[in-house]
Amino acid sequence: MKKLILYGLIGLFALQMKAQNIPIPLYLDDSKPIEVRVEDALSRLTLEEKIAMIHAQSKFSTPGVPRLGIPEIWMSDGPHGVRMEIDWDTWNHAGWTNDSCTAFPALTCLAATFNPELSMKYGNAVGEEARFRKKDIILGPGVNIYRTPMNGRNFEYMGEDPYLASKMVVPYIKGVQQNGVSACLKHFALNNQELWRGHIDVEISDRALYEIYLPAFKAGVMAGGVWTVMGSYNKYRGQYCSHHERLIDQILKGEWKYDGIVVTDWGSAHDTREAALYGLDVEMGTWTNGLTWGESFAYDNYYLSKPYLKMIEKGELPISTLDDKVRRVLRLNFRTNMDRKRPFGSFATQEHAEISRKIAEEGIVLMKNTNNFFPIVKDRYKKIVVIGENATRSLTVGGGSSELKVKKEVSPLEGLKAKYGADKVFYTMGYGSGPSVYDNFIPSPYNTDSLKREALALAKDADVVLFIGGLNKSFQQDCEGADRISYDLPFGQNELIADLLKINKNTGVILISGNAVAMPWLDKVPALIQSWYLGSEAGNATANVISGDVNPSGKLPFSIPRKLEDNGAISFGAISYPGDSIRQVYKEDILVGYRWHDTKKIPALFPFGYGLSYTTFDYGKITTDKKEYSKDDIIKVSFTLSNNGGIDGAESVQLYASQNKPSLVRPAKELKAFKKVYLKSGESKTVELTLPVRDLAFFDDKAHSWVVESDKFTLHCGTSSADIKSSIVLEVK
Ligand code: GLC
């Protein structure tokens, strides 16, 4: 009986509701356009609620609006995977047991694949993991240009060329955001070193700014549709980049019409008025535990918190500056955690591991391979000796905010044992670097001599020796917050390699790093591989390439100078890099990387775009569809590529352009197109590349516009920036 009455009451209520037809509030109705929802939500907010939405409530979250059901926004690092959960108020790990993720390769490795399709897969997989971990923003990708080999964070970025970085960053962003998670393009802008990153004031020409340092950000915004951009710590022209009138208001939100949020780097806000007026939308912080680190770090005292509220109440700042920020935050809510149709993600799956391994395999670069050293096919040798700490050291921990807690990390040694059999692979460390710390240098606790003696003894009668070394994720290595202090391999590796070669000529070197290093032993070593921080599947990818199960196809995303002084920025001395601790001048200007090496005729030890294969490729002569072009034309380039080396493989062909008589200085050549071509053994393909004439422009800083001059241009088709197979001259009228 009771049930009958209950059902009756419910029915009555529903009828009454229907009759009254009580509409759901517009902002909650995801059948309505986002802009309608934004305006409706904005109209309902109090001043205090608006202020609350634009700054941190914890290390990685903002509070939303509990009264209206507008959710908190949760963020997580980092570009290579979803960081372990961090404490509410400190930088400590929260110690959860459900947050061990898939580690994907560092972004230098992704860039080295020269494969935009893999970048889409990468972004989607990271987006799925972030979605599953209930994160609304993943704090990556970083696209700061590789200006010198000393920058501690180069491993997190996509190399020295703005075109490569632009083409590789867009699919990553789309891949992430199709999961209803925001990517976060960082660090905007001119954060090209870690030393004094918190305040160094960069001086740079408009040509270098627009031609080298902005393009990847512009692509991420205008082609990638990124929903979050992170301001950098440093200054530019005397103003902090996180609230910068020119960078954010005039360029990002003005010229590029960016409609997403600008979030600080952690603690990179310094002034309420500037933050209000120059486009900072959300303030996050460092040392932000308002509980024990004292009143000054409490969230209520953030620049965009009480101080901002007071200035608005006193009429010192218009409320319109606040409403614009809140509109952008609401837009992010509706694009992410208030979109009920977004997918649900997945976490640490076999599928993600396979994507991680595929990217690793396609990013590994074969640098030198004489007397058929590689591939080491199975059963070729009985005693394979592996030397070097990077064969076993975890390289997913450390490095700063891109640190990860992984479900799995297959080391190179484990991968090699699985490939060849544990009975054929023998290991000793050879050198040791000590624990991974980010904020100071701890000398190696190992006795170098005894480690070396053991290594030489083991290598003596080896059939083949694989030295696996390089840099690691410790302070003053490949690590956030500090730059390298030497161009050399650390911990006595150079001496060890030289001694190993004396005792066993059949010694190959595999370097794992995110930066170029000096290679004094190069002439004596028969084979060299440039590997990267490959993530969860490092060992399997490494073993697949070494054994020939995978034919390497990676190409260098940055130049490797013979000596440090051959790097453009370094060659201008301290004021250029690292600056005088207050300011620095980008004196090499537009001549970054191969642009420097080619134009100044200072050949790199290994050039941008370089990478060998186990097979060989033959390039036919390039042709173009016309001889003369108008400025709105698309140039069609084609040539035949043949695989005549007997093994299936892939080649990333590159197209560079030079202008004959430019009215301003231009680099000898600039990358304008590339394509990864897969060819079976013996197969030939006609490769077609297109190049809009508009892309031949340079940035005229006087006219503040991109200019294509009527002139002759030469297109160079190459297998690297320094190895041009054929060229063709065309005319732009
Ligand atoms: C760090 C990094 C930034 C990271 C943020 C949160 O200082 O510069 O890349 O996303 O703080 O950890």
Residues whose N, C-alpha, C, O or C-beta is under 5 A from the ligand:
A	BS01	GLC	D77 L139 D265 W266 S401
